[in-house]
Amino acid sequence: MLSDHPLLAVIAAVGLLLGLILWLRWQAFVALLVSSLIFAVLVGMPLDAIPATVVDGMGKSLGLVAVLVGLGAIFGAMLEHSGGAHALAKGMIRLTGPKGAPWALMVAGFLISIPVFLDVALVILCPLLFAMARSQRKPVLYFGLPLLAGLAVTHSFVPPTPGPIIVAEYLGVSLGPVILAGVLCGLPGAILAGPVFSKWIVPRLNLEVPEQIAEEEEATLDRPMAWITAALILAPILLILAASLVDLQVGKEVIESQGRSPGHALLSFLGHPIAALLLSTLAAMAVLAFRFKAGRSELQELATKSLGPAGIIILVTGAGGVFKQVLVDSGAGKALATGMQTLPVGPLVLAWLLTTVVRVSQGSATVAMTAGAALMAPLVEQMDLGPMKLALLVAAIAAGATTASHVNDSGFWMISRYLKLTEKQTLKSWTVAETIISLVGLAMAMLLWNVVG
């Protein structure tokens, strides 16, 4: 038994988790459950209490996450099917001109990845990248890396993407501060890893301009205008931010003692992540139905197909919640948190280190964020942190989950194949860009940590 040595028990459980995923190639959901059960036994939990902990951990972690992930999947499918994401990128590039195209693509990636997963967004915008490379006589990576930097930052740093939502739930912080911290910590990394790094690295990789590139598919008259897509994407973010800012201005004590006024209550309802994302999803469905004459059966089929990949994320998230709940119910988490407070590193660096180890070892950013949040949650419970410091902790975990995408990450291979790069070229460009985002994100979180006091 390792009940008297919680740190060793955690190391053993994490080592087992990585071994099951990396060497035995187990599915992450099953591996997380098995590791959680073995961890519960190692720390001395009564066997008859373990099933209840599994159910409790699964339920607590999925209350909000499951709804948001499902809505986000449907929302992204609607934008993809309508061509809205493609139209948004084209509109931004028209505004910036050829020289500003890398910057426009970075911003487009930053916005598009809010409702659309990175791999889907890459597929949507790949024809645009190739057309731009041909017209500007530059390698595809020159335009692709800024886009990918924007996509990667939003994917890990900014809700309502699943990763930061999961971490926010585990650490008990509302999404308003998390969105603000994610933008402040992630955007500088996207700038350096995207347009700036792309301009430096591309000439050094000896890449050729492809001679034959697929023609860009022209936007047809029935595709939504770029501003409509931008409004659909930004609407839930602005609603969530507005509700959080009003709550902060009114004050928690006033809300608890006097309640909210009718107007404040309405804004609080509309600014809840579920209501905000649901409204945008319904609006996106309305665009398809009325502007593009999509029938009920088409909308239903599109929504149903989009929920398939979302189910995997939901299950992995729930299994991560089980791991966290074992830490809480066994008491190992509290003991571990007490021990961690003696380490010569602050909570931001510790969160980044734990998440980075999991990310580099098994590849998935979402799994890394889930594991990092589960390990940090007991420590956070022992600290008196305000909303912004908790949000910065979320950003540090997001930064760790962005570190060094390499051969065990499916995104690495997708980017390599789509942009026609060798493995070595992908490591020198994409892997380094991800690490830049990670280090800049951590540095920004540490800087802002001292500013907020």
Secondary structure, 3 states (H helix, E strand, C coil): CCCCCHHHHHHHHHHHHHHHHHCCCCCHHHHHHHHHHHHHHHCCCCHHHHHHHHHHHHHHHHCCHHHHHHHHHHHHHHHHHHCHHHHHHHHHHHHHCCCCHHHHHHHHHHHHCCCCCHHHHHHHHHHHHHHHHHHHCCCHHHHHHHHHHHHHHHHHHCCCCHHHHHHHHHHCCCHHHHHHHHHHHHHHHHHHHHHHHHHHHHHHHCCCCCCCCCCCCCCCCCCCCHHHHHHHHHHHHHHHHHHHHHHHHHCHHHHHHHCCCHHHHHHHHHCCHHHHHHHHHHHHHHHHHHHCCCCHHHHHHHHHHHHHHHHHHHHHHHHHHHHHHHHHHHCHHHHHHHHHCCCCCCHHHHHHHHHHHHHHHHCCHHHHHHHHHHHHHHHHHCCCCCHHHHHHHHHHHHHHHCCCCCCCCHHHHHHHHHCCCCHHHHHHHHHHHHHHHHHHHHHHHHHHHHHHC
